[in-house]
């Protein structure tokens, strides 16, 4: 499915938060040669920006990792592949519907056929639809559950046995602070499923800790993403500038984050620098969940 996406910034600064077209990030030599299966590698919206999946793939590729990415829309996945390949990255992409067991298995089998193994799994897809339980239809509720939660289960269902047979691995899931607190707009299915992703991560991490498989979750806050325009249509009657201003104001640091804030956290958790971290969440939100606003 379309991934949860966050956009690269334009070299602007606001307070202490500086975003760069060429982000500065740590290097992780242990990731060189690792095989990454990453969902939601494409993005909808401004194609000059970088979504969560694309940014994570970009940083991992710069570490020398081999990227196998999937997206519901092959054209979107190909856009990311071309950008990363142009920087010298080893990347393969396919179209896959991560709410379908058959489609997920086919993509994972293709990854193993191409690269021989899967060392890192990044579950990145997500989608938000407005509504409380009285207004939301069953169809929308089920679709949200499938995209945000079932996709994580399906990928883990097929990848964890491979990692166990290989002797270990790392899984990074992407949730949202909507799973921790109300963030100002009615999106009950999104909130419920992202909370479930956090608990799925914690429970599964304990089960697989003796098997040398770590599992953690990145919990992004309000991010300036390629999808901000679509969110403004859903939640702010199309008032994009007003929507952006409202989101910036909600962040104690005064500005939304971007995709690389999320991606750098995901890459750290996938690396051996985080070798003793499992079953944990890292909140990347500029202070929102620590505030009363």
C-alpha positions in Angstrom: 0.0 0.0 0.0 1.0 3.6 -0.2 3.5 4.2 2.6 3.4 6.6 5.5 5.3 9.5 3.9 7.2 12.5 5.2 8.9 15.1 3.0 12.5 16.3 2.7 12.8 19.9 3.5 14.1 22.8 1.4 17.1 23.9 3.4 15.0 26.1 5.8 15.6 26.5 9.5 13.2 27.3 12.3 14.6 27.7 15.8 16.9 24.8 16.5 15.4 22.5 13.9 17.4 22.7 10.7 16.5 20.5 7.7 18.8 20.0 4.7 18.5 18.8 1.2 21.5 16.6 1.9 20.9 15.4 5.4 23.8 14.7 7.7 23.5 11.3 9.4 25.6 8.8 11.2 27.2 5.9 9.4 26.8 2.3 10.4 29.4 0.0 8.8 27.6 -3.1 10.1 24.8 -2.4 7.7 27.0 -2.8 4.6 25.8 -5.8 2.6 22.6 -6.3 4.7 19.4 -7.1 2.8 16.4 -4.9 3.6 12.8 -5.6 2.8 10.9 -2.3 3.0 7.2 -1.7 2.5 5.8 1.6 1.3 8.8 2.7 -0.6 6.8 5.0 -3.0 4.9 8.1 -2.1 1.9 10.1 -3.2 2.1 13.8 -3.6 5.1 16.0 -4.3 7.6 13.8 -6.0 10.5 16.1 -5.2 10.1 15.3 -1.5 11.1 12.1 0.2 8.6 9.9 2.1 9.4 7.8 5.1 10.0 4.7 3.1 12.1 6.4 0.4 14.2 8.3 3.0 14.8 5.2 5.0 15.8 3.3 1.9 18.1 6.1 0.8 20.0 6.2 4.1 20.2 2.4 4.3 21.5 2.3 0.7 24.2 4.8 1.6 25.3 2.4 4.3 25.8 -0.2 1.6 22.6 -2.2 2.3 20.8 -3.9 -0.5 17.2 -2.6 -0.7 14.2 -4.6 -1.8 11.2 -2.3 -1.7 7.6 -2.7 -2.5 4.6 -0.4 -3.0 1.1 -0.8 -4.2 1.9 1.5 -7.1 4.9 0.3 -9.2 5.3 3.8 -10.8 5.8 5.3 -7.3 8.3 2.6 -6.3 10.2 3.1 -9.6 10.5 6.8 -8.9 12.3 6.0 -5.6 14.4 3.3 -7.2 15.7 5.7 -9.9 16.6 8.3 -7.3 18.5 5.9 -5.1 20.1 4.0 -8.0 21.4 7.4 -9.3 23.3 7.7 -6.0 24.9 4.3 -6.5 22.5 2.3 -4.3 21.7 -1.4 -4.9 17.9 -1.4 -5.0 15.1 -3.5 -6.5 11.4 -2.7 -6.3 8.2 -4.5 -7.1 4.5 -3.8 -6.8 2.8 -5.5 -3.9 -0.4 -5.2 -1.9 0.7 -5.7 1.7 -2.9 -6.4 2.8 -2.8 -9.6 0.8 -1.1 -12.7 2.1 -0.5 -14.0 -1.5 1.0 -10.7 -2.6 3.3 -10.3 0.5 4.6 -13.9 0.1 5.3 -13.3 -3.6 7.3 -10.2 -2.9 9.3 -11.8 0.0 10.0 -14.8 -2.2 11.3 -12.5 -4.9 13.5 -10.7 -2.4 15.0 -14.0 -1.2 15.5 -15.2 -4.8 17.3 -11.9 -5.7 19.4 -11.4 -2.6 19.4 -14.8 -0.8 18.1 -13.6 2.6 16.4 -10.8 4.6 18.3 -9.2 7.4 16.1 -6.2 8.1 12.4 -5.7 7.7 10.9 -2.2 7.7 7.1 -2.1 8.0 6.4 1.5 6.8 2.9 1.6 5.3 0.1 3.7 6.8 -3.0 5.5 5.9 -5.4 7.9 7.8 -9.1 8.3 7.2 -11.3 10.7 9.1 -14.1 9.7 11.4 -15.2 8.5 14.8 -16.9 5.1 15.4 -20.4 6.5 14.7 -19.6 8.1 11.4 -17.0 5.7 10.0 -18.4 2.9 7.8 -17.4 -0.7 8.4 -15.7 -0.7 5.0 -13.4 2.2 6.0 -12.7 0.6 9.3 -11.7 -2.7 7.8 -9.5 -1.0 5.2 -7.7 1.0 7.9 -7.2 -2.2 9.9 -5.8 -4.0 6.8 -3.4 -1.2 5.7 -2.1 -0.2 9.1 -2.1 -3.4 11.1 -2.7 -6.5 9.0 0.3 -5.5 6.8 2.6 -5.6 9.7 1.3 -9.0 10.8 1.6 -10.4 7.2 5.2 -9.2 6.7 6.3 -10.5 10.1 4.4 -13.8 9.4 6.6 -14.5 6.4 9.8 -12.8 7.3 10.3 -13.9 11.0 10.7 -17.6 10.1 13.4 -16.6 7.6 15.3 -14.5 10.1 15.1 -17.3 12.7 16.5 -19.8 10.2 19.3 -17.3 9.3 20.2 -16.9 13.0 18.8 -13.4 13.6 17.6 -10.1 12.2 16.0 -6.8 13.0 12.5 -5.5 12.4 11.5 -1.8 12.5 7.8 -0.9 12.5 6.5 2.6 11.9 3.5 3.7 14.0 2.3 7.2 15.0 1.8 9.4 18.0 -1.9 9.1 17.2 -1.6 5.7 18.8 -0.4 7.4 22.0 -2.8 10.4 22.3 -5.4 12.4 20.6 -3.7 14.7 18.1 -6.5 17.1 17.2 -8.5 15.4 14.5 -11.0 12.5 14.4 -9.3 9.4 13.0 -10.3 6.6 15.4 -9.4 3.7 13.2 -5.9 5.1 12.4 -5.3 5.8 16.1 -6.5 2.4 17.2 -4.4 0.5 14.6 -1.3 2.5 15.2 -1.6 1.8 19.0 -2.0 -1.9 18.0 1.2 -1.7 16.0 3.1 -0.5 19.1 1.8 -3.3 21.2 2.3 -5.9 18.5 5.9 -4.8 18.4 6.4 -5.1 22.1 4.8 -8.5 22.4 6.5 -10.0 19.4 9.8 -8.6 20.5 9.6 -10.6 23.7 8.7 -13.8 21.8 11.7 -13.5 19.4 14.3 -12.0 21.8 15.8 -15.5 22.5 16.1 -16.1 18.7 18.4 -13.1 18.2 15.7 -11.1 16.4 15.1 -7.5 17.6 11.9 -5.6 17.0 11.3 -1.9 17.7 8.9 0.8 16.6 9.4 4.4 15.5 6.6 6.6 16.5 6.5 9.8 14.3 4.7 12.9 15.3 3.5 15.6 12.9 5.7 15.5 9.8 5.8 17.7 6.7 5.1 15.1 4.1 4.2 14.7 0.5 0.7 13.8 1.7 0.1 17.0 3.7 -2.0 18.4 0.8 -4.2 15.3 0.8 -4.5 15.5 4.6 -5.5 19.2 4.3 -8.3 18.1 2.0 -9.5 15.5 4.5 -9.2 17.4 7.7 -9.1 21.2 6.8 -11.4 21.6 3.8 -8.4 22.1 1.5 -6.8 24.9 3.5 -3.2 23.7 3.0 -1.4 26.8 4.4 -3.8 26.9 7.4 -3.3 23.2 8.0 0.5 23.5 7.9 0.4 26.5 10.2 -1.8 24.6 12.7 0.5 21.5 12.6 3.6 23.7 13.1 2.0 25.5 16.1 1.1 22.2 17.7 4.8 21.2 17.9 6.7 22.5 21.0 9.8 22.9 18.8 7.7 25.1 16.5 7.9 23.1 13.3 7.0 19.8 11.9 9.7 17.2 11.3 10.5 15.6 8.0 11.1 12.2 6.6 14.7 12.0 7.6 13.9 12.5 11.2 12.0 9.3 11.0 14.4 7.5 8.7 17.5 8.2 10.8 15.7 6.7 13.8 14.7 3.6 11.9 18.2 3.1 10.5 19.7 3.4 14.1 17.3 0.7 15.3 18.2 -1.6 12.5 21.9 -1.3 13.2 24.1 -3.0 15.7 24.4 0.3 17.5 21.0 -0.7 18.9 22.0 -4.3 19.5 20.6 -4.4 23.0 17.4 -2.6 22.2 14.2 -4.6 21.6 10.5 -4.2 22.3 10.9 -0.4 22.5 9.3 2.6 20.9 11.2 5.8 20.0 8.9 8.8 19.7 10.0 11.3 17.1 7.7 14.2 17.6 9.4 17.5 18.6 7.9 17.2 22.1 4.2 16.8 21.3 3.5 13.8 23.5 5.4 15.4 26.4 3.3 18.5 26.3 -0.3 19.4 27.3 -1.1 21.2 24.1 
